[in-house]
Each structure stands twice: as C-alpha cells, then as structure tokens.
C-alpha cells in the first residue's frame, strides 16, 4: 500500500510539473506563433535602393527575419510618375501591409493620402523638408500616422562646397529634365544661392541621358557640373564619367556619385539613413504611435575624391582636405 501511494504521489507530481511547464512555455510564447509583419516599400529612384539595403539590415539586427517574421513587398524602382506611384500604393494597401516604407517626397505624400482613415503607419526615408512639403505637422510632433528621417536640405550646401573646391569654375551647370518633379524641387533654392556666391548658375534642360551627354561634351573646361536628384536622367554615373573625361569637375549631393567619379559630395549615408528608419519602424511595430516619434535627421558628410582631382588637373588646398570627413585617394 505504501509503495502504491508513493507511486501515485510521484505520478501526480510529474503531471503537475508537465502542466506547469506547458503553461510557462505558453506564457513565454513557446507554443504561440510569433507575429509576422508585411512592409510595403515604395521607391522611385535607383539611388535610394541603398536605403532599402540599410533598412533590411537593421531590421534583421532587431530580430525581423525576412521570410520568417517579416515580408517585404517591393516591386523595385518605379517610374517617377505620380500615377504610377499612386497605383503601387493602392496595390500595397490591398495587400493589407502593416507598415509603409516610403523613399522620397512623392511616395510619402501618396502613401499619406492613401492611408488617411486607416491605422497603417508610414515611415519615410528620406524627405528633404517634411514640414514644408506637408508630410508632418512639425518635426517634434509629427501628428497623424507618418514619421521618418529627413535628409535636410543638403543640396545648397553641396553647391557651396563645389564652388569652394573649384573656384576656377565661372559657370556651374545643372542638368535636369523639365518634367522631373524631383529635379524641379531640388533646383528651386539654387539660383539665389549662386547669386550670393557670385557664380553664374546655368540651368540646362535635357530630355534624356543622351541629350545630357551631348551637352556635357560642349562645355568649356572652366565650367563645373552640379548634380541634383534627377531620376529621369539615371544612371548619373554615365554623365560623371564623360565630364571627368572632358576635365570638368562634378559636385554631387549623393555619396554614391563620388564613387562614380564626382569630385565633391556633401550628403548623408543612404544605408545609415535606412538603419535610422528601421529603428523607427521597430518602435511602431511594437506599439508606439508615429505621432509620438519625432522626425529624425540624417547625418551629413563631406567627401572629396583626390583621384578625380588629379584626373582633371585640380589641386585641393590642405584646409579643405582637413575639413573632409572622407578623402578618396
């Protein structure tokens, strides 16, 4: 009898332990499927693909494994056409995404408009001036369901650096497609700045990469070229290559263009910008409202390309080399 009772007690204890273990595992999520998320990405510029790379890398570091607990719905780079962008945003809405990652002002405004009246958040990376463009109410209190990372208006500063580095350039040419809204927005502040710098700014309308290449070949060597974001003229690396061949300095507001041969660039790191956006997305997916997350600002860096300087016969003073964050040799 005593042995039988002992066996009963042992069996009961084991059953209780197993039951408690099961309850603990359930409470800790051991038997509950992890929540999965879908993120819709909307991009109109090949250059901004690097933002997506940084975003995904940081999301993975935060525990979001692609194909396991997060899915990215990304069709690739879209035409910079408002109707094309709107259709893509609607398509993603129909897919019931949990969050939008929008790259640039046109995509962000389209997503903001389409998600009004829904609970779907929008994280942008980047927008140049989110308050002025009507994306958020203020940087500290975005309001609504949109927040993200502003790129800041680095374009005027990049033009100023080009003028400092290449004082011999009496003319600075900006090539853009007249129907490219991104380019139109980018060049707005430049004429007034050029006037204050005492340099002649020439706005050259070109309707495609081939026309731009032809225009570059006719420029005098004492001219310089300043590149603004112009999706309709991509790839801009081809323009840079021809300019360097003709001994013409190129200034840029994108660090990738420096690797293509631009002389000077003042801009933020696009992968780093994507990482910032991922940290915001993580907080939102964990329950923080976008309205409570202030808009962040990307960091900016001055990069100089000494190889290009040598190729075009330009000496860069030591004082500028010391101020540069990175010098490519």
FENTA-V279502 format. One record per backbone hydrogen bond with DSSP energy under -0.5 kcal/mol. NH is the residue of the N-H (numbers start at 1). CO is the residue of the C=O. If there is no record, write none. Layout:
nh=NH co=CO
nh=NH co=CO
This chain:
nh=5 co=1
nh=6 co=2
nh=7 co=3
nh=8 co=4
nh=9 co=5
nh=10 co=6
nh=11 co=7
nh=12 co=8
nh=13 co=9
nh=14 co=10
nh=15 co=11
nh=16 co=12
nh=17 co=13
nh=18 co=14
nh=19 co=15
nh=20 co=16
nh=21 co=17
nh=22 co=18
nh=23 co=19
nh=24 co=20
nh=25 co=21
nh=26 co=22
nh=27 co=23
nh=28 co=24
nh=29 co=26
nh=30 co=25
nh=31 co=25
nh=33 co=31
nh=37 co=69
nh=39 co=71
nh=40 co=99
nh=41 co=39
nh=41 co=73
nh=42 co=101
nh=44 co=103
nh=48 co=45
nh=49 co=46
nh=50 co=47
nh=51 co=48
nh=52 co=48
nh=53 co=49
nh=54 co=50
nh=55 co=51
nh=56 co=52
nh=57 co=53
nh=58 co=54
nh=59 co=55
nh=60 co=56
nh=61 co=57
nh=62 co=58
nh=63 co=60
nh=64 co=59
nh=65 co=63
nh=66 co=64
nh=67 co=70
nh=68 co=65
nh=69 co=65
nh=70 co=65
nh=71 co=37
nh=73 co=39
nh=73 co=71
nh=74 co=72
nh=78 co=43
nh=81 co=79
nh=85 co=81
nh=86 co=82
nh=87 co=83
nh=88 co=84
nh=89 co=85
nh=90 co=86
nh=91 co=87
nh=92 co=88
nh=93 co=89
nh=94 co=90
nh=95 co=91
nh=96 co=93
nh=97 co=92
nh=98 co=38
nh=99 co=38
nh=100 co=121
nh=101 co=40
nh=102 co=100
nh=102 co=123
nh=103 co=42
nh=104 co=102
nh=104 co=126
nh=108 co=104
nh=109 co=105
nh=110 co=106
nh=111 co=107
nh=112 co=108
nh=113 co=109
nh=114 co=110
nh=115 co=111
nh=116 co=112
nh=116 co=113
nh=118 co=115
nh=121 co=98
nh=121 co=119
nh=122 co=145
nh=123 co=100
nh=124 co=122
nh=124 co=147
nh=125 co=102
nh=126 co=149
nh=127 co=149
nh=133 co=129
nh=134 co=131
nh=135 co=130
nh=136 co=130
nh=137 co=142
nh=143 co=291
nh=146 co=143
nh=147 co=122
nh=149 co=124
nh=150 co=296
nh=151 co=127
nh=152 co=127
nh=152 co=128
nh=154 co=152
nh=157 co=153
nh=158 co=154
nh=159 co=155
nh=160 co=156
nh=161 co=157
nh=162 co=158
nh=163 co=159
nh=164 co=160
nh=165 co=161
nh=166 co=162
nh=167 co=164
nh=169 co=166
nh=170 co=168
nh=170 co=222
nh=171 co=222
nh=172 co=200
nh=173 co=171
nh=173 co=224
nh=174 co=202
nh=175 co=173
nh=176 co=204
nh=180 co=177
nh=181 co=179
nh=184 co=180
nh=185 co=181
nh=186 co=182
nh=187 co=183
nh=188 co=184
nh=188 co=185
nh=190 co=187
nh=191 co=187
nh=193 co=189
nh=194 co=190
nh=195 co=191
nh=196 co=192
nh=197 co=193
nh=198 co=194
nh=198 co=195
nh=199 co=194
nh=200 co=170
nh=201 co=199
nh=202 co=172
nh=202 co=200
nh=203 co=201
nh=204 co=174
nh=204 co=202
nh=205 co=203
nh=206 co=176
nh=206 co=204
nh=212 co=208
nh=213 co=209
nh=214 co=210
nh=215 co=211
nh=216 co=212
nh=217 co=213
nh=218 co=214
nh=218 co=215
nh=219 co=216
nh=223 co=220
nh=224 co=171
nh=225 co=249
nh=226 co=173
nh=227 co=225
nh=227 co=251
nh=228 co=226
nh=233 co=230
nh=234 co=231
nh=238 co=235
nh=239 co=235
nh=240 co=236
nh=241 co=237
nh=242 co=238
nh=243 co=239
nh=244 co=240
nh=245 co=241
nh=246 co=242
nh=247 co=244
nh=248 co=243
nh=249 co=223
nh=251 co=225
nh=252 co=264
nh=253 co=227
nh=255 co=268
nh=257 co=254
nh=258 co=254
nh=258 co=255
nh=259 co=255
nh=260 co=256
nh=261 co=258
nh=262 co=257
nh=263 co=250
nh=264 co=250
nh=265 co=303
nh=266 co=252
nh=267 co=301
nh=270 co=268
nh=273 co=269
nh=274 co=270
nh=275 co=271
nh=276 co=272
nh=277 co=273
nh=278 co=274
nh=279 co=275
nh=280 co=276
nh=281 co=277
nh=282 co=278
nh=283 co=279
nh=284 co=280
nh=285 co=281
nh=286 co=282
nh=287 co=284
nh=288 co=283
nh=291 co=144
nh=292 co=289
nh=293 co=290
nh=294 co=292
nh=295 co=139
nh=296 co=148
nh=298 co=150
nh=301 co=267
nh=303 co=265
nh=303 co=301
nh=304 co=326
nh=305 co=263
nh=306 co=304
nh=306 co=328
nh=307 co=328
nh=309 co=305
nh=310 co=306
nh=311 co=307
nh=312 co=308
nh=313 co=310
nh=314 co=309
nh=316 co=314
nh=317 co=315
nh=320 co=317
nh=321 co=317
nh=322 co=318
nh=323 co=319
nh=324 co=320
nh=325 co=302
nh=326 co=302
nh=328 co=304
nh=328 co=326
